[in-house]
Amino acid sequence: MSNVFDPREAGHYIAPQGLYERNKKRPFLGSVHCDRDTLVAGQWDEITLVYEVGGSGLADGAWLKLAFKFYSDWALFQTSNPAGPNYVSAEYQAGELVPGQSQATVQHLKVRFDQKGHERPFQKAIIIDIIDGYLNPGDKVIIRLGDRRQGGA
């Protein structure tokens, strides 16, 4: 048995031009950015986090977990009443593709809050499930904590 690569055995496959170089520059697991530098104690606010998928992509069935050190006066997050306080939402935004690259196939993001979703002291967790599809490197998941777009406080 030889370790020499023989393209005849692998078949004809060429990745879209520029895809490897672009993904090689990305952080492997991705990056998160927040629209706030500071928060005011006691103030109700909407916080937007933008997760950019890293060079590894996210496979069908994957999930994101945001764990919080929750020793504070924050009320618990909820995902069932968009018009209520502390509503958490997540939405998908496609990233730029290189010519010949396939679009992501994700159909839905399912958001849930779990009070014991992680280890102490970061027990409170928001979990976002990737449903029926995958995310490409460079795609974004926009997470709103205290989403007010549908009337939440």
C-alpha positions, -999 to 999 in steps of 0.1 A, spaced: 0 0 0 13 34 -9 7 68 7 12 86 -26 -19 105 -37 -34 93 -69 -60 117 -83 -75 89 -104 -86 71 -72 -101 102 -57 -121 112 -88 -125 146 -103 -132 173 -77 -119 208 -75 -130 232 -48 -142 266 -60 -113 289 -67 -104 311 -37 -125 291 -12 -95 275 5 -76 307 8 -106 326 22 -114 299 48 -78 295 58 -78 331 70 -109 327 92 -107 317 129 -113 280 129 -144 281 152 -155 317 143 -159 350 161 -185 369 181 -191 406 181 -214 426 204 -231 459 197 -223 472 232 -192 481 251 -210 488 284 -243 481 301 -260 503 327 -271 485 358 -309 483 361 -315 494 325 -337 472 302 -319 469 269 -316 449 237 -281 434 231 -272 421 197 -245 395 193 -233 385 158 -215 351 154 -196 347 122 -191 310 114 -154 300 113 -134 281 87 -148 248 99 -184 256 91 -213 242 111 -227 208 102 -263 197 101 -273 190 137 -248 214 152 -256 239 178 -243 271 194 -243 276 232 -240 309 249 -234 303 286 -238 331 312 -224 337 347 -258 347 359 -252 360 395 -270 392 388 -304 409 388 -312 399 353 -345 382 347 -345 348 330 -344 347 292 -374 333 274 -381 321 238 -419 316 238 -434 351 238 -418 376 213 -439 404 228 -427 397 263 -397 408 283 -363 391 279 -372 374 246 -342 358 228 -342 354 190 -317 342 164 -317 346 127 -295 334 99 -277 357 74 -259 342 45 -223 351 39 -206 360 6 -199 330 -16 -171 325 -40 -181 315 -76 -191 279 -77 -197 276 -39 -230 261 -28 -253 281 -5 -259 268 30 -289 245 34 -300 254 69 -338 256 71 -344 269 106 -326 280 138 -343 267 170 -336 289 201 -340 276 236 -331 287 271 -318 262 297 -314 273 333 -290 244 339 -275 242 304 -239 244 314 -214 240 344 -213 263 374 -209 293 375 -220 296 339 -252 276 343 -277 297 323 -274 289 286 -290 299 254 -288 271 229 -293 276 191 -299 244 171 -290 243 134 -321 225 119 -320 206 86 -289 219 70 -254 233 75 -238 268 77 -209 278 55 -178 296 68 -186 333 68 -223 329 74 -237 348 104 -261 341 132 -276 372 147 -287 367 183 -308 393 201 -310 392 239 -341 412 250 -354 414 214 -378 443 211 -388 440 174 -422 425 183 -429 446 213 -408 430 240 -396 450 269 
